[in-house]
Structures are given as C-alpha cells and as structure tokens.
Amino acid sequence: MTSIRVSYGEIEAAASQLAAGREEITQKINSLQAQIQSLVGSGFVTEHASGKFQEAFTKYAANASGLIAHLGEIQQFLVGAAQAMRELDAQIASRIG
C-alpha cells in the first residue's frame, strides 16, 4: 500500500529557498555584468578580443536568466502543490463524519 506524507512547512521552506536563491543569482549576475562592462570599457580594451569576451559573457548571462526563470517555475510549482494538498486534505476531512 502506498502512503502519503506531506510536510507543508518543508515544501514552503524549499519554495522560499528557491526564491532567495533566484534573487541571489540575479544580483550576482547583474554585478558581474557591470564589472565586465567596466572591464571592457577601460581595463581590457582590444580591437577584437574584448568585444568577443563581452559577447561571450552576455550569452552566459542570458543563459543564466533562463535558469533563473526555471527556478521561478519550480518555486511556483511547490507553492501550488502545497496549497492543492492542503485543500484536498480539508475536503477529505469535511466529508468524514
């Protein structure tokens, strides 16, 4: 027989940690992007390489933005799953006795 064990608190804590992680990653990427822009503006200026370097980092930042979006989707899934399980539990309880 299969059993179900749900800890709403653990699910919600994981969702909160994902939100915090998303924010931390976003801030770090933005900070790094500003540093790279500053670097290629004054400390690493070449005819070709610095521009290519900046393009490569811009692609990296765009890929990281995709990861950040997926973390948001996972967070929303966890929040929704916890809510749905709470509602189902309440519905079952209301039908007993």
C-alpha positions in Angstrom: 0.0 0.0 0.0 1.3 3.4 -0.9 1.3 6.1 1.7 1.4 9.9 1.5 3.4 12.0 3.9 3.4 15.8 3.3 5.1 18.5 5.3 3.7 21.8 4.1 6.4 23.6 6.1 9.2 21.8 4.3 7.6 22.4 0.9 7.1 26.0 1.6 10.6 26.4 3.0 12.1 24.9 -0.1 10.0 27.3 -2.2 11.3 30.2 -0.1 14.9 29.0 -0.5 14.4 28.8 -4.3 13.1 32.4 -4.2 16.1 33.6 -2.2 18.4 31.7 -4.5 16.9 33.3 -7.6 17.3 36.7 -6.1 20.9 35.9 -5.1 21.8 34.6 -8.5 20.1 37.6 -10.2 22.0 40.1 -8.1 25.3 38.3 -8.7 24.8 38.1 -12.5 23.9 41.8 -12.6 27.0 42.7 -10.5 29.3 40.5 -12.7 27.8 42.0 -15.8 28.5 45.5 -14.6 32.1 44.5 -13.8 32.6 43.0 -17.2 31.2 46.2 -18.9 33.6 48.3 -16.8 36.5 46.0 -17.7 35.9 46.1 -21.4 35.4 49.8 -21.2 38.7 50.6 -19.6 40.9 47.7 -18.4 40.6 45.2 -21.3 40.2 47.1 -24.5 41.4 45.5 -27.7 40.5 45.6 -31.3 38.7 42.2 -31.3 39.2 40.1 -28.2 37.5 42.4 -25.6 34.3 42.7 -27.7 34.2 38.9 -28.2 34.8 38.5 -24.5 31.8 40.8 -23.7 29.6 38.9 -26.2 30.5 35.6 -24.6 29.6 36.9 -21.1 26.4 38.4 -22.4 25.4 35.0 -23.7 26.3 33.4 -20.4 24.2 36.0 -18.6 21.3 35.3 -20.9 21.6 31.5 -20.2 21.7 32.2 -16.5 18.5 34.2 -16.9 16.9 31.1 -18.3 18.0 29.2 -15.3 16.6 31.9 -13.0 13.2 31.6 -14.8 13.2 27.8 -14.4 13.8 28.2 -10.7 10.8 30.5 -10.5 8.7 27.9 -12.2 9.8 25.2 -9.7 9.1 27.6 -6.9 5.6 28.2 -8.1 5.0 24.5 -8.6 6.0 23.9 -4.9 3.7 26.7 -3.7 0.8 25.4 -5.8 1.4 21.8 -4.8 1.4 22.6 -1.1 -1.8 24.6 -1.5 -3.5 21.9 -3.5 -2.6 19.3 -0.9 -3.9 21.4 1.9 -7.2 21.9 0.0 -7.5 18.2 -0.7 -6.9 17.3 2.9 -9.5 19.8 4.0 -12.0 18.4 1.5 -11.4 14.9 2.7 -11.7 15.9 6.3 -15.0 17.7 5.6 -16.6 14.6 4.2 -15.8 12.4 7.2 -18.5 12.0 9.8 
